[in-house]
Amino acid sequence: MSSGKIKNEASSSNNGIAETVVSDVGRRKSSCGYCKSSARSSVTHDVRNCSCLWIEQRLWAHSIIVDDYQDLLDRGWRRSGCFLYKPEMDKTCCPAYTIRLKAADFVASKEQLRVSKRMQRYLNGTLDGKKPDILMDGSDTSISTVKKSSTGSSAGNSEEEKFLQHLSTQIDFVVHAWAVSEGFPSDIQLPKAAMKKFTHARKKQIGGSENILYSSNISFQLAATFKRSKLAEQDTNMLGVSKTGADQNGMSSELSPKFIAERLACSLNQLEEFSVLSARAVNGHLNFYSAETTIHTGQVPGTTIVSSNSPRTFRIKQCSIVESSKSLQQKRRRLEMRLKRSSFDPEEYDLYRRYQIKVHNDKPEDVKESSYRRFLIDTPIVFIPPSGNSSVPPCGFGSFHQQYRIDGRLVAVGVVDILPECLSSKYLFWDPDLAFLSLGKYSALQEISWVKETQAVCPSLQYYYLGYYIHSCNKMRYKAAYHPSELLCPLRYEWVSFYNARPLLDRKPYVVLSDYATLQNEESSPCQLPQNSSGQQNMNSGEDDPAESVSDDEDGDEEMLDPDFEGSDADDSDTESSLSADEINDGDVGNVLIGLKNSRMRFKDLQRAFGSSEKHYMETQLQRYMKAVGVGLSERMVYSLG
């Protein structure tokens, strides 16, 4: 934990000073939400009842300051509304390990890159989520590029001019999208792309480029424009922090013509209609080459024909690139992300209802506004407003809803907590009609990106917490796909690399992860990942990664449990005497901070007020509480007795 606790004056519960106040709320049994057991094999307890197959320690938080909740996360706790809960890992049927990722070290997998590209295609209008307009009658077919003949040179030149105009338009689209992603002002005047056709003589001069067709110097124009924009921004930017580092000339290396050309070429090559062209960056120039066939002057690439030599054929709807550009412009979509403090929003609730009913198959009568409010709106976390310095991010600390809107329509909501060291992802719900966009994965990538960017203005905020990783539950393994992640040891509360922990978890569900070195030496692991030449483990090791095999319908919500565990049954028959001595650490509970009405005192100053049996009961309660939250938090948080 970072040194120096942040003083919060946004809430006052004791003489105007913000504090964490918690109460015990008892133990309950319920069916496990992860293994879908039909038996009453899961128990939640708050320190008062016995253990069972699934045991969770639970507290009710009246209020909690962000430093304390950060420390609780680092001891395996999570929140659901105002409930704080922590599985007892050695007893639960599905051990749940806290998982986190250092955002600056994140390495995107091929699947995650595909998710980003798919969203970009959808925003560009080249993907609408519908099935391709192709009817298959057989497989013995061949597709070739049509060389459209022209009746005269003027007609051919006219068609080529139209195509060049369309190509320039597409470059402008890609330029605009990239400028927005880089955070440049929306009112920046971007130059228009101009195309230059390579003549046969010019091709001979440069040599070895017979397939080159066109070229554009748009990257040089953009570099100059962005440099002017950056210089103007530095004059007015109060924070004095730019999105990318600057070199000695005052211009970011990422804004060089060479870098810009490479980014534009990469984006253009992802567009489906450029399948017959190949964009390449050459010394800052953006060149276009014929991809597979030679396209002669006067011929417009992009029109396809189907060979019908076989009686079994494809039937493909054909349209020229020039014609499709008009519809493409109409289909372009705008994505907006808005971060707002947690509060009830009818539009969000309507989306939540649709998500729960269609994705989780909940009955409509079971999706209630009251439950939604308790689960995703109510929060005990005391908000800290921005301080104007690097100790707090511009949005402040607290509980937030991240809205994703496409053309103004709400399509997803991420429920997150922003804390001194991390963004903790709690839940996500999304539009079932857009399941093909894998919004669960896409939102995680955006949240990781947010942490990276925010670290520039709030250096302590470095991590992305994904909730619980449950190796024994295939549906929860997707979280390990965000490399390189770490799991929290359930005994010593040390962070262990997932790739060190995974071979151990393959053998048994509950492991003291911090003993991984000893345990691996005891038994050779069949699941060791290959290492590269530098000795680092391969983070993209393909199909051997269990997290990569999770289907898209499993990448949504982070937590599965309702805060009230509706439908569960309390088990009050269990008694404290059923606990073994090993389950409670003997320790001095005298310094545990007790809250009694408006008073705050240490237990050692209060215990004289209890009789012998009451004192023993309270000591047992407080010992288990201190074991669960740690000595430091037990002396800092208020354990409320009413």
Secondary structure per residue as TSV (DSSP state, phi and psi in degrees):
chain	resnum	aa	ss	phi	psi
A	1	M	-	360.0	141.3
A	2	S	-	-67.0	147.1
A	3	S	S	-74.9	150.4
A	4	G	S	82.1	99.3
A	5	K	-	-76.3	143.3
A	6	I	-	-78.3	126.3
A	7	K	-	-81.5	128.2
A	8	N	-	-111.6	123.4
A	9	E	-	-112.0	15.7
A	10	A	S	-81.3	-16.0
A	11	S	-	-144.2	148.1
A	12	S	-	-133.7	118.5
A	13	S	S	-120.0	-8.8
A	14	N	B	-154.5	100.1
A	15	N	T	56.8	36.8
A	16	G	T	80.1	3.3
A	17	I	B	-106.4	129.2
A	18	A	-	-67.8	143.3
A	19	E	-	-151.9	164.2
A	20	T	-	-96.1	126.5
A	21	V	E	-126.3	122.0
A	22	V	E	-128.8	155.9
A	23	S	E	-133.2	150.4
A	24	D	E	-75.4	145.8
A	25	V	-	-128.3	10.7
A	26	G	-	92.9	177.6
A	27	R	-	-115.0	140.4
A	28	R	E	-134.2	153.7
A	29	K	E	-104.6	143.3
A	30	S	E	-158.3	160.7
A	31	S	-	-69.3	144.9
A	32	C	-	-67.5	128.5
A	33	G	T	-77.3	-8.6
A	34	Y	T	-102.1	-45.6
A	35	C	T	-92.2	-2.4
A	36	K	-	58.2	34.9
A	37	S	-	-65.2	137.7
A	38	S	S	-83.9	-16.5
A	39	A	S	-83.7	160.7
A	40	R	S	-80.4	74.0
A	41	S	-	-110.5	12.8
A	42	S	E	-125.8	138.5
A	43	V	E	-130.4	137.6
A	44	T	E	-111.6	135.2
A	45	H	E	-135.6	152.5
A	46	D	S	-113.7	27.5
A	47	V	S	101.1	0.3
A	48	R	S	-112.3	-20.7
A	49	N	S	-121.6	-180.0
A	50	C	-	-80.2	176.6
A	51	S	-	-96.1	163.0
A	52	C	-	-148.4	-163.2
A	53	L	S	-63.1	-42.9
A	54	W	E	-116.0	115.8
A	55	I	E	-124.9	134.7
A	56	E	E	-134.9	128.2
A	57	Q	E	-82.2	135.4
A	58	R	E	-134.5	141.4
A	59	L	E	-131.1	151.2
A	60	W	E	-101.7	125.3
A	61	A	E	-98.6	115.5
A	62	H	E	-74.5	-37.1
A	63	S	E	-159.3	153.7
A	64	I	B	-151.8	130.7
A	65	I	-	-85.6	155.3
A	66	V	H	-64.1	-33.8
A	67	D	H	-64.2	-40.6
A	68	D	H	-68.3	-39.6
A	69	Y	H	-69.0	-34.7
A	70	Q	H	-59.7	-43.9
A	71	D	H	-67.5	-35.0
A	72	L	H	-65.5	-41.4
A	73	L	H	-56.4	-39.8
A	74	D	T	-79.4	6.5
A	75	R	T	-121.1	16.1
A	76	G	T	91.4	9.0
A	77	W	-	-87.3	157.0
A	78	R	E	-140.9	170.4
A	79	R	E	-123.6	150.8
A	80	S	E	-133.6	101.3
A	81	G	T	64.7	-125.4
A	82	C	T	-96.4	0.3
A	83	F	E	-82.7	136.7
A	84	L	E	-108.3	134.8
A	85	Y	E	-142.4	150.8
A	86	K	E	-148.6	119.7
A	87	P	E	-66.9	143.0
A	88	E	-	-87.7	102.1
A	89	M	T	-64.8	-33.6
A	90	D	T	-78.8	-3.1
A	91	K	T	-120.4	-25.1
A	92	T	-	-68.8	150.4
A	93	C	S	-69.9	-27.5
A	94	C	S	-129.7	86.0
A	95	P	-	-55.6	130.3
A	96	A	-	-115.5	114.5
A	97	Y	E	-100.2	130.0
A	98	T	E	-61.3	134.0
A	99	I	E	-125.0	139.3
A	100	R	E	-142.5	167.9
A	101	L	E	-141.2	133.6
A	102	K	E	-80.7	113.0
A	103	A	G	-59.7	-36.7
A	104	A	G	-65.8	-21.9
A	105	D	G	-96.9	2.1
A	106	F	-	-61.1	134.6
A	107	V	B	-122.1	112.9
A	108	A	-	-72.0	137.9
A	109	S	-	-82.5	170.8
A	110	K	H	-61.2	-40.1
A	111	E	H	-63.6	-41.5
A	112	Q	H	-66.8	-36.8
A	113	L	H	-64.6	-38.0
A	114	R	H	-63.7	-37.8
A	115	V	H	-61.7	-44.5
A	116	S	H	-63.3	-42.7
A	117	K	H	-65.7	-38.5
A	118	R	H	-62.7	-42.6
A	119	M	H	-63.5	-41.6
A	120	Q	H	-63.3	-40.3
A	121	R	H	-63.0	-39.4
A	122	Y	H	-64.9	-41.8
A	123	L	H	-69.0	-33.6
A	124	N	H	-74.6	-15.1
A	125	G	T	93.5	4.4
A	126	T	S	-91.9	0.4
A	127	L	-	-139.5	125.1
A	128	D	-	-117.5	1.7
A	129	G	S	84.6	-2.7
A	130	K	S	-91.0	162.4
A	131	K	-	-68.4	144.8
A	132	P	-	-59.1	144.7
A	133	D	S	-82.6	62.2
A	134	I	E	-129.4	127.7
A	135	L	E	-108.7	123.3
A	136	M	E	-100.4	123.1
A	137	D	S	-105.5	-16.0
A	138	G	-	-174.4	-172.0
A	139	S	S	-121.1	-8.3
A	140	D	-	-90.1	70.6
A	141	T	-	-135.5	155.0
A	142	S	-	-131.3	144.3
A	143	I	E	-118.7	132.4
A	144	S	E	-134.0	162.2
A	145	T	E	-83.3	133.5
A	146	V	-	-81.9	133.8
A	147	K	-	-97.4	95.5
A	148	K	-	-68.2	117.5
A	149	S	-	-82.8	148.4
A	150	S	-	-117.0	148.8
A	151	T	S	-77.2	-15.8
A	152	G	S	-161.8	163.3
A	153	S	H	-65.3	-33.6
A	154	S	H	-65.9	-40.2
A	155	A	H	-65.6	-41.9
A	156	G	H	-63.3	-44.3
A	157	N	H	-62.8	-37.8
A	158	S	H	-63.5	-42.9
A	159	E	H	-65.0	-39.7
A	160	E	H	-68.5	-36.9
A	161	E	H	-62.9	-39.0
A	162	K	H	-63.8	-41.5
A	163	F	H	-65.8	-43.0
A	164	L	H	-62.8	-37.6
A	165	Q	H	-63.8	-41.5
A	166	H	H	-65.7	-40.7
A	167	L	H	-61.7	-41.4
A	168	S	H	-62.5	-39.7
A	169	T	H	-62.3	-42.6
A	170	Q	H	-65.9	-37.5
A	171	I	H	-62.4	-42.0
A	172	D	H	-61.0	-40.2
A	173	F	H	-60.1	-48.2
A	174	V	H	-64.7	-40.2
A	175	V	H	-59.9	-45.1
A	176	H	H	-62.7	-45.6
A	177	A	H	-61.6	-42.0
A	178	W	H	-67.0	-40.4
A	179	A	H	-62.0	-39.1
A	180	V	H	-65.7	-43.1
A	181	S	H	-65.6	-27.0
A	182	E	T	-85.0	-3.3
A	183	G	T	84.1	18.5
A	184	F	-	-76.1	151.3
A	185	P	-	-55.5	143.4
A	186	S	T	-67.8	-20.6
A	187	D	T	-93.5	9.0
A	188	I	-	-65.9	137.6
A	189	Q	-	-85.1	103.2
A	190	L	-	-87.6	138.6
A	191	P	-	-69.7	154.0
A	192	K	-	-90.3	143.1
A	193	A	-	-75.9	134.9
A	194	A	-	-116.9	137.7
A	195	M	-	-104.8	142.2
A	196	K	E	-120.1	127.7
A	197	K	E	-88.4	136.6
A	198	F	-	-86.2	124.2
A	199	T	-	-82.0	165.9
A	200	H	H	-61.7	-37.5
A	201	A	H	-66.5	-40.7
A	202	R	H	-65.8	-36.9
A	203	K	H	-61.5	-39.3
A	204	K	H	-65.8	-35.2
A	205	Q	H	-64.6	-43.2
A	206	I	H	-82.2	-22.3
A	207	G	-	67.5	141.6
A	208	G	S	67.7	18.0
A	209	S	-	-131.6	49.0
A	210	E	T	-62.2	-27.5
A	211	N	T	-88.7	-2.1
A	212	I	E	-72.3	137.0
A	213	L	E	-115.4	-51.5
A	214	Y	E	-137.7	165.2
A	215	S	E	-149.2	154.2
A	216	S	E	-141.3	143.4
A	217	N	-	-102.3	24.7
A	218	I	H	-57.9	-30.0
A	219	S	H	-64.4	-36.9
A	220	F	H	-68.1	-39.1
A	221	Q	H	-65.7	-40.8
A	222	L	H	-67.0	-40.7
A	223	A	H	-58.7	-42.3
A	224	A	H	-66.7	-41.3
A	225	T	H	-64.1	-45.4
A	226	F	H	-66.4	-35.5
A	227	K	H	-64.0	-42.6
A	228	R	H	-63.3	-40.2
A	229	S	H	-65.0	-41.4
A	230	K	H	-64.1	-42.8
A	231	L	H	-63.2	-39.8
A	232	A	H	-67.8	-37.3
A	233	E	H	-66.4	-37.7
A	234	Q	H	-65.5	-28.0
A	235	D	H	-73.8	-25.8
A	236	T	H	-114.2	-10.4
A	237	N	-	-75.4	114.2
A	238	M	S	-69.0	-31.6
A	239	L	S	-76.9	-27.3
A	240	G	-	71.0	24.2
A	241	V	-	-121.5	120.9
A	242	S	-	-93.7	164.1
A	243	K	S	-70.9	-30.5
A	244	T	S	-126.9	154.3
A	245	G	-	-68.0	153.3
A	246	A	-	-107.9	148.6
A	247	D	-	-91.8	-171.3
A	248	Q	T	-67.1	-22.0
A	249	N	T	-87.2	3.3
A	250	G	S	82.1	7.6
A	251	M	S	-124.6	131.3
A	252	S	-	-63.9	141.6
A	253	S	G	-64.3	-23.4
A	254	E	G	-75.1	-9.4
A	255	L	G	-105.7	17.1
A	256	S	S	-74.1	154.3
A	257	P	H	-55.3	-38.0
A	258	K	H	-62.9	-45.6
A	259	F	H	-65.1	-43.8
A	260	I	H	-61.9	-44.0
A	261	A	H	-61.6	-39.6
A	262	E	H	-64.6	-41.0
A	263	R	H	-66.7	-42.5
A	264	L	H	-66.2	-40.8
A	265	A	H	-62.4	-41.7
A	266	C	H	-62.5	-44.1
A	267	S	H	-67.4	-41.5
A	268	L	H	-66.3	-37.4
A	269	N	H	-68.2	-15.5
A	270	Q	T	-82.9	-15.4
A	271	L	S	-73.5	134.2
A	272	E	G	-62.3	-36.1
A	273	E	G	-75.9	-1.8
A	274	F	G	-101.5	24.5
A	275	S	T	-66.2	-22.2
A	276	V	T	-99.2	0.6
A	277	L	E	-123.1	154.0
A	278	S	E	-127.6	119.5
A	279	A	E	-90.9	132.5
A	280	R	E	-134.3	145.0
A	281	A	E	-94.5	123.4
A	282	V	E	-130.5	104.0
A	283	N	T	52.8	39.1
A	284	G	T	91.7	-14.9
A	285	H	E	-86.8	148.2
A	286	L	E	-103.8	103.9
A	287	N	E	-104.0	149.2
A	288	F	E	-121.1	128.7
A	289	Y	E	-120.9	154.8
A	290	S	E	-70.6	135.1
A	291	A	S	-77.1	-54.2
A	292	E	S	-125.8	-27.8
A	293	T	S	-127.3	152.9
A	294	T	-	-76.4	128.1
A	295	I	-	-108.4	117.5
A	296	H	-	-85.3	160.3
A	297	T	T	-56.2	134.9
A	298	G	T	92.3	-5.6
A	299	Q	-	-107.2	133.5
A	300	V	-	-93.9	117.7
A	301	P	T	-70.9	155.3
A	302	G	T	114.7	-11.3
A	303	T	-	-93.6	136.4
A	304	T	E	-117.4	153.6
A	305	I	E	-132.8	150.6
A	306	V	E	-109.1	127.1
A	307	S	-	-70.4	134.4
A	308	S	-	-117.6	36.2
A	309	N	S	-65.4	-29.7
A	310	S	S	-95.4	145.1
A	311	P	S	-65.7	-20.0
A	312	R	S	-99.4	115.8
A	313	T	-	-134.2	164.4
A	314	F	E	-86.2	151.3
A	315	R	E	-120.7	115.4
A	316	I	E	-118.5	128.5
A	317	K	-	-68.7	127.4
A	318	Q	-	-109.0	142.1
A	319	C	-	-154.7	150.9
A	320	S	-	-81.0	158.7
A	321	I	H	-62.4	-37.5
A	322	V	H	-62.1	-42.0
A	323	E	H	-70.3	-38.9
A	324	S	H	-69.9	-21.7
A	325	S	H	-64.1	-32.0
A	326	K	H	-65.4	-46.2
A	327	S	H	-69.5	-30.7
A	328	L	H	-63.3	-42.4
A	329	Q	H	-63.3	-36.4
A	330	Q	H	-71.2	-29.8
A	331	K	H	-87.6	-9.8
A	332	R	-	-58.3	136.7
A	333	R	-	-120.4	157.2
A	334	R	-	-117.3	125.0
A	335	L	E	-100.2	129.5
A	336	E	E	-124.1	141.3
A	337	M	E	-121.7	124.4
A	338	R	E	-123.0	125.8
A	339	L	E	-100.6	119.6
A	340	K	E	-131.2	152.6
A	341	R	E	-66.7	150.0
A	342	S	S	-60.7	121.5
A	343	S	-	-162.4	158.9
A	344	F	-	-73.1	132.9
A	345	D	-	-134.2	116.6
A	346	P	H	-55.3	-35.3
A	347	E	H	-66.4	-40.3
A	348	E	H	-65.5	-41.5
A	349	Y	H	-64.5	-39.0
A	350	D	H	-61.5	-41.3
A	351	L	H	-66.3	-40.5
A	352	Y	H	-59.8	-43.9
A	353	R	H	-60.5	-46.5
A	354	R	H	-60.8	-42.2
A	355	Y	H	-63.8	-48.4
A	356	Q	H	-64.7	-37.6
A	357	I	H	-74.5	-43.8
A	358	K	H	-87.3	-34.6
A	359	V	T	-91.4	-43.8
A	360	H	S	-99.5	1.5
A	361	N	-	59.3	32.3
A	362	D	-	-71.7	148.1
A	363	K	-	-73.4	138.9
A	364	P	G	-52.8	-39.2
A	365	E	G	-70.1	-15.8
A	366	D	G	-89.3	-12.4
A	367	V	-	-93.8	101.0
A	368	K	-	-112.5	146.7
A	369	E	H	-63.1	-37.8
A	370	S	H	-62.3	-42.4
A	371	S	H	-67.0	-40.4
A	372	Y	H	-59.3	-44.6
A	373	R	I	-62.4	-44.8
A	374	R	I	-65.1	-34.9
A	375	F	I	-80.3	-47.6
A	376	L	I	-120.3	-8.3
A	377	I	I	-107.5	-51.2
A	378	D	-	-62.3	137.0
A	379	T	-	-147.9	137.7
A	380	P	-	-89.0	-5.8
A	381	I	B	-72.1	124.5
A	382	V	-	-76.1	123.7
A	383	F	-	-70.5	137.9
A	384	I	B	-116.4	117.2
A	385	P	-	-72.4	162.1
A	386	P	-	-59.5	142.9
A	387	S	-	-101.2	-9.3
A	388	G	S	86.1	-0.2
A	389	N	S	-127.7	-171.5
A	390	S	T	-81.4	2.1
A	391	S	T	-81.9	-21.0
A	392	V	S	-136.2	135.2
A	393	P	-	-69.8	165.6
A	394	P	T	-58.2	-27.1
A	395	C	T	-84.5	-13.8
A	396	G	-	88.3	-179.6
A	397	F	B	-107.1	145.3
A	398	G	E	151.4	-157.8
A	399	S	E	-103.6	135.5
A	400	F	E	-138.4	160.4
A	401	H	E	-117.0	124.8
A	402	Q	E	-97.3	110.2
A	403	Q	E	-90.2	138.8
A	404	Y	E	-115.0	119.5
A	405	R	E	-122.8	134.6
A	406	I	E	-115.8	117.2
A	407	D	T	53.0	40.1
A	408	G	T	84.6	-11.8
A	409	R	E	-89.0	129.5
A	410	L	E	-71.4	120.6
A	411	V	E	-117.8	-16.6
A	412	A	E	-163.6	152.2
A	413	V	E	-137.5	123.8
A	414	G	E	-103.2	126.1
A	415	V	E	-96.7	119.0
A	416	V	E	-136.4	156.4
A	417	D	E	-114.1	130.8
A	418	I	E	-107.9	118.7
A	419	L	-	-124.0	172.6
A	420	P	S	-56.8	-28.8
A	421	E	S	-118.7	-3.3
A	422	C	E	-160.0	164.7
A	423	L	E	-103.7	120.7
A	424	S	E	-102.6	114.6
A	425	S	E	-83.7	124.7
A	426	K	E	-104.6	-47.9
A	427	Y	E	-159.2	153.8
A	428	L	E	-140.9	134.4
A	429	F	E	-130.6	146.7
A	430	W	E	-144.4	168.8
A	431	D	-	-71.1	117.6
A	432	P	G	-60.0	-24.6
A	433	D	G	-70.0	-15.4
A	434	L	G	-111.8	29.5
A	435	A	G	-59.5	-30.0
A	436	F	G	-65.3	-14.6
A	437	L	G	-87.3	-4.0
A	438	S	-	50.4	56.5
A	439	L	H	-64.1	-24.7
A	440	G	H	-62.4	-48.9
A	441	K	H	-66.8	-41.5
A	442	Y	H	-63.8	-42.2
A	443	S	H	-64.8	-37.7
A	444	A	H	-61.9	-41.5
A	445	L	H	-63.7	-38.6
A	446	Q	H	-68.5	-38.3
A	447	E	H	-67.5	-38.3
A	448	I	H	-63.0	-43.4
A	449	S	H	-61.9	-38.7
A	450	W	H	-61.7	-43.0
A	451	V	H	-61.5	-44.2
A	452	K	H	-56.9	-47.4
A	453	E	H	-69.5	-39.7
A	454	T	H	-69.8	-27.9
A	455	Q	H	-60.6	-25.3
A	456	A	T	-65.6	-28.6
A	457	V	T	-108.5	-14.3
A	458	C	-	-138.0	84.2
A	459	P	T	-57.5	-27.1
A	460	S	T	-71.4	-21.3
A	461	L	-	-86.1	97.3
A	462	Q	-	-121.8	-19.3
A	463	Y	E	-113.9	155.7
A	464	Y	E	-119.2	114.7
A	465	Y	E	-97.1	126.8
A	466	L	E	-101.5	11.1
A	467	G	E	92.2	-135.3
A	468	Y	E	-105.7	139.1
A	469	Y	E	-103.8	126.4
A	470	I	-	-121.1	102.1
A	471	H	T	-66.9	-30.0
A	472	S	T	-80.4	-3.2
A	473	C	-	-118.2	110.3
A	474	N	G	-56.9	-33.8
A	475	K	G	-66.6	-22.7
A	476	M	G	-101.3	2.0
A	477	R	G	-76.6	-15.0
A	478	Y	G	-59.8	-23.3
A	479	K	G	-65.4	-27.0
A	480	A	G	-74.8	-4.8
A	481	A	G	-73.6	-11.0
A	482	Y	S	-94.4	101.0
A	483	H	B	-92.9	151.3
A	484	P	S	-95.1	115.4
A	485	S	E	-91.0	165.6
A	486	E	E	-129.2	148.4
A	487	L	E	-113.3	147.5
A	488	L	E	-89.1	126.7
A	489	C	-	-65.2	127.5
A	490	P	T	-74.5	-7.6
A	491	L	T	-107.8	-50.7
A	492	R	T	-101.1	-5.6
A	493	Y	-	57.3	42.3
A	494	E	-	-105.4	150.3
A	495	W	E	-89.2	131.9
A	496	V	E	-125.7	134.1
A	497	S	E	-55.0	138.2
A	498	F	H	-58.3	-34.1
A	499	Y	H	-75.9	-17.4
A	500	N	H	-84.9	-32.3
A	501	A	H	-80.8	-31.4
A	502	R	H	-59.5	-46.0
A	503	P	H	-58.6	-32.0
A	504	L	H	-72.4	-40.7
A	505	L	H	-70.0	-24.2
A	506	D	T	-66.6	-23.0
A	507	R	T	-91.1	-37.8
A	508	K	-	-156.7	151.8
A	509	P	S	-71.1	-35.4
A	510	Y	-	-107.1	124.8
A	511	V	-	-141.4	141.8
A	512	V	-	-79.9	95.1
A	513	L	G	-61.6	-31.5
A	514	S	G	-68.3	-9.9
A	515	D	G	-93.1	17.9
A	516	Y	H	-58.5	-37.6
A	517	A	H	-63.8	-44.2
A	518	T	H	-67.7	-43.8
A	519	L	H	-66.3	-36.0
A	520	Q	H	-69.1	-32.8
A	521	N	H	-71.7	-29.5
A	522	E	H	-68.4	-35.4
A	523	E	S	-144.0	124.6
A	524	S	-	-62.4	140.8
A	525	S	-	-94.3	133.2
A	526	P	T	-81.5	-2.3
A	527	C	T	-116.8	19.5
A	528	Q	-	-63.3	138.7
A	529	L	-	-85.0	149.1
A	530	P	-	-65.8	152.1
A	531	Q	B	-113.4	151.2
A	532	N	-	-87.2	-174.8
A	533	S	T	-64.5	-23.4
A	534	S	T	-87.6	-0.7
A	535	G	S	91.1	-5.6
A	536	Q	-	-81.8	146.3
A	537	Q	B	-71.2	143.1
A	538	N	-	-72.0	115.7
A	539	M	T	-81.5	-13.3
A	540	N	T	-123.4	61.9
A	541	S	-	-87.3	20.1
A	542	G	G	72.8	-138.5
A	543	E	G	-70.0	-10.0
A	544	D	G	-75.6	-11.8
A	545	D	-	-84.7	118.6
A	546	P	G	-64.6	-27.8
A	547	A	G	-69.9	-24.3
A	548	E	G	-79.6	-9.7
A	549	S	G	-94.1	3.4
A	550	V	-	-78.0	134.3
A	551	S	-	-75.5	164.6
A	552	D	G	-64.7	-23.4
A	553	D	G	-78.9	3.8
A	554	E	G	-115.5	16.4
A	555	D	S	-114.7	42.8
A	556	G	S	-108.7	-96.0
A	557	D	-	-71.0	153.3
A	558	E	S	-90.1	-45.5
A	559	E	-	-113.5	145.3
A	560	M	-	-107.3	-8.0
A	561	L	-	-101.1	133.3
A	562	D	-	-75.1	141.7
A	563	P	T	-61.5	-27.0
A	564	D	T	-94.7	-5.4
A	565	F	-	47.0	51.3
A	566	E	T	-58.0	136.6
A	567	G	T	92.1	-6.7
A	568	S	-	-85.7	162.4
A	569	D	E	-117.8	130.4
A	570	A	E	-73.0	142.7
A	571	D	-	-116.1	90.2
A	572	D	T	-87.8	0.2
A	573	S	T	-77.7	-19.3
A	574	D	-	-71.9	145.2
A	575	T	-	-121.5	161.9
A	576	E	G	-64.4	-29.2
A	577	S	G	-66.9	-13.9
A	578	S	G	-78.2	-8.3
A	579	L	S	-79.9	136.2
A	580	S	-	-80.4	164.3
A	581	A	G	-64.2	-29.8
A	582	D	G	-71.0	-20.2
A	583	E	G	-79.1	-16.9
A	584	I	S	-123.9	121.7
A	585	N	-	-76.9	126.9
A	586	D	-	-68.5	130.0
A	587	G	-	-162.6	164.1
A	588	D	-	-79.8	110.3
A	589	V	-	-95.0	8.5
A	590	G	T	-60.8	-29.6
A	591	N	T	-93.3	4.3
A	592	V	-	-62.3	132.1
A	593	L	E	-82.1	121.3
A	594	I	E	-107.5	139.1
A	595	G	E	-112.3	124.5
A	596	L	E	-131.1	104.1
A	597	K	T	58.6	-120.0
A	598	N	T	-98.9	8.2
A	599	S	E	-98.7	151.1
A	600	R	E	-128.4	126.1
A	601	M	E	-153.8	161.4
A	602	R	E	-79.9	150.1
A	603	F	H	-60.5	-33.6
A	604	K	H	-63.7	-25.0
A	605	D	H	-88.6	-8.0
A	606	L	H	-110.5	-20.3
A	607	Q	G	-65.5	-20.1
A	608	R	G	-64.8	-21.7
A	609	A	G	-77.4	-10.4
A	610	F	S	-98.6	149.3
A	611	G	-	-75.9	178.2
A	612	S	H	-60.9	-48.6
A	613	S	H	-68.7	-39.8
A	614	E	H	-65.0	-39.8
A	615	K	H	-64.0	-43.5
A	616	H	H	-62.3	-42.9
A	617	Y	H	-60.2	-46.5
A	618	M	H	-65.6	-39.0
A	619	E	H	-63.7	-40.3
A	620	T	H	-63.3	-44.1
A	621	Q	H	-59.9	-48.8
A	622	L	H	-71.4	-30.9
A	623	Q	H	-66.1	-42.6
A	624	R	H	-68.5	-38.2
A	625	Y	H	-61.6	-45.6
A	626	M	H	-65.5	-36.6
A	627	K	H	-64.6	-36.5
A	628	A	H	-76.5	-39.1
A	629	V	H	-101.5	-14.6
A	630	G	-	95.1	154.9
A	631	V	H	-62.1	-45.6
A	632	G	H	-58.7	-48.5
A	633	L	H	-69.0	-34.4
A	634	S	H	-64.9	-26.5
A	635	E	H	-90.1	-10.6
A	636	R	H	-107.1	-40.6
A	637	M	S	-80.5	152.6
A	638	V	E	-91.6	119.8
A	639	Y	E	-90.3	102.5
A	640	S	E	-82.0	132.6
A	641	L	-	-105.2	8.9
A	642	G	-	119.7	360.0
